[in-house]
């Protein structure tokens, strides 16, 4: 049994002219969201490895001194 509702959620609409600026575009597709999530994970992993290597080099330099 799923906790998700079987009925589609009702769409809410805002009155026109309530917000200045361009109208919002279509929602991103699942494939684009997955690509964005993968990009974020790769960036996060690379940043973590970079910081870890920097600390390792700092520790090695401190040991040499």
Backbone as a ProteinNet text record, in pm:
[ID]
protein_1_A
[PRIMARY]
XXXXXXXXXXXXXXXXXXXXXXXXXXXXXXXXXXXXXXXXXXXXXXXXXXXXXXXXXXXXXXXXX
[TERTIARY]
85.1	0	88.6	54.2	133.6	73.5	161.1	111.7	78.4	112	83.5	-65	-117	-257.2	-279.5	-389.3	-419.6	-478.6	-545.6	-607.1	-503.3	-507.6	-412.7	-440.4	-333.5	-350.1	-410.7	-495.8	-556.4	-452.6	-463.3	-370.5	-423.5	-335.5	-376	-326.6	-408.7	-370.6	-373.6	-280.4	-277	-344.5	-406.2	-466.3	-358.4	-393.3	-295.9	-259.6	-135.5	-90.4	-53.3	-54.3	-22.7	127.6	206.9	351.6	415.1	505.3	574.1	678.2	715.8	821.3	763.7	852.9	808.5	731.7	645.4	568.6	662.7	638.9	726.8	715.5	826.4	828.9	777.1	780.7	734.5	827.8	773.5	853.3	960	1079.9	1185.3	1147	1193.5	1165.1	1246.8	1204.5	1271.7	1415.3	1436.7	1572.2	1664.6	1614.9	1695.9	1722.1	1621.9	1642	1744.3	1741.5	1839.5	1979.6	1990	2119.6	2172.8	2085	2126.3	2170.7	2099.5	2135.7	2271.1	2294.5	2422.3	2535.9	2512.3	2613.3	2646.9	2544.8	2566.6	2645.7	2616.3	2689.9	2836.3	2861.9	3000.2	3076.2	3011.6	3076	3105.5	3010.9	3028.8	3142.2	3146.6	3253	3389.7	3397.8	3525.3	3570.9	3477.8	3512.5	3562.4	3495.1	3536.1	3675.5	3700.9	3832.9	3939	3907.9	4002.7	4037	3937.1	3962	4042.5	4010	4084.2	4230.5	4256	4394.2	4467.6	4400	4462.9	4502.2	4413.3	4446.3	4559.8	4561.1	4668.4	4802.4	4805.8	4930.4	4973.7	4877.1	4908.9	4966.9	4910.4	4962.3	5101.5	5124.6	5256.6	5360.7	5322.2	5413.1	5445.4	5345.4	5368.8	5461.4	5450.8	5537.2	5682.1	5702.6	5837.4	5906.2	5829.3	5887.4	5934.7
-118.2	0	123.1	217.7	338	451.6	539.5	655.3	770	753.3	857.7	858	973.6	987	940.2	869.7	821.6	932.4	1027.1	1135.9	1243.9	1304.3	1412.2	1532.4	1602.4	1720.5	1833.2	1913.1	2023.2	2130.3	2189.4	2295.3	2428	2500.3	2632	2735.4	2832.3	2937.5	3070.5	3156.1	3290	3384.9	3489	3585.8	3650.7	3681.4	3741.3	3880.8	3917.8	4050.1	4062.6	3951.6	3961.1	3969.7	3912.7	3917.4	3979.8	4075	4134.2	4038.3	4056.3	3975.7	3871.1	3790.7	3690.2	3577.8	3514.1	3401	3283.3	3201.2	3085.6	2987	2925	2828.5	2693.7	2596.4	2462.7	2400.4	2310	2242.2	2157.3	2146.9	2065.5	1917.5	1850.4	1707.3	1627.4	1505	1418.9	1392	1376	1350.5	1467.9	1590.7	1708.4	1717.2	1685.6	1687.7	1583.2	1465.5	1360.8	1404.8	1471.2	1522	1627.3	1715.6	1818.2	1755.2	1653	1585.9	1515.7	1451	1383.9	1485.2	1598.5	1703.8	1755.5	1775.1	1821.6	1719.4	1591.1	1487.1	1482.3	1494.7	1493.4	1614.7	1731.2	1851.6	1837.8	1784.8	1767.7	1669.8	1560.4	1461.8	1521.2	1592.9	1652.9	1757.1	1834.9	1934	1865.8	1760.9	1688	1627.6	1569.2	1511.3	1621	1733.4	1844.7	1896.3	1911.4	1958	1853.8	1725.9	1620.5	1617.7	1634.1	1636.4	1758.6	1872.5	1993.2	1972.1	1911.4	1883.6	1781.7	1682.6	1583.2	1648.9	1734.5	1804.1	1895.1	1960.8	2046	1964.2	1847.8	1761.4	1709.7	1674.5	1628.4	1740.6	1861	1975.1	2004.9	1991.2	2016.5	1909.2	1787.4	1679.8	1700.2	1756.1	1781.1	1893.4	1987.6	2105	2073.6
0	0	0	-80.7	-94.2	-12.3	36.4	109.5	14.8	-112.6	-210.6	-245.1	-266.5	-301.6	-444.6	-466.8	-601.2	-686.6	-624.3	-699	-727.2	-844.7	-874.5	-785.3	-750.4	-666.2	-748.4	-688.9	-764.7	-793.6	-909.7	-949	-897.2	-833.4	-786.9	-886.1	-912.4	-1005.1	-933.4	-968.7	-911.8	-1009.1	-957.9	-1049.9	-1135.4	-1256.9	-1347.7	-1300.2	-1321.4	-1283.9	-1138	-1062.5	-920.1	-895.5	-984.4	-966.8	-1089.7	-1069.4	-1184.1	-1239.2	-1362.1	-1421.6	-1515.3	-1573.3	-1669.5	-1600.6	-1676.1	-1623.5	-1602.6	-1500.5	-1478.8	-1593.4	-1626.2	-1734.7	-1689.7	-1779	-1742.1	-1639.3	-1560.8	-1458.7	-1527.5	-1466.1	-1528.6	-1531.1	-1632	-1645.4	-1545.2	-1520.4	-1423.6	-1467.4	-1596.7	-1647.1	-1615.6	-1632.5	-1601.3	-1451.8	-1370.2	-1225.5	-1183.7	-1245.3	-1214.8	-1256.4	-1371.6	-1417.4	-1320.9	-1275.4	-1179	-1047.2	-1002.1	-877.8	-891.5	-1004.3	-1026.9	-1033.2	-1097.5	-1104.4	-965.1	-883.5	-747	-665.9	-682.7	-609.3	-652.8	-782.1	-831.2	-778.8	-782.1	-730.1	-581.3	-506.3	-362.8	-332.9	-406	-385.6	-420.2	-531.2	-571.4	-469.5	-416.9	-315.9	-188	-146.6	-26.4	-42.1	-158	-183.5	-185.9	-246.9	-251.2	-112.3	-27.1	109.5	187.1	169.4	238.7	195	66.3	17	71.2	78	132.6	278.9	357	497.4	508.9	420.6	422.2	391.1	290	257.2	370.5	434.6	548.7	663.4	688.8	795.1	762.1	635.5	595.4	606.4	571.7	581.8	727.8	813.8	956.2	1015.7	967.4	1018.3	976.2	855.3	806.3	881.5	932.3	998.2	1137.2
[MASK]
+++++++++++++++++++++++++++++++++++++++++++++++++++++++++++++++++

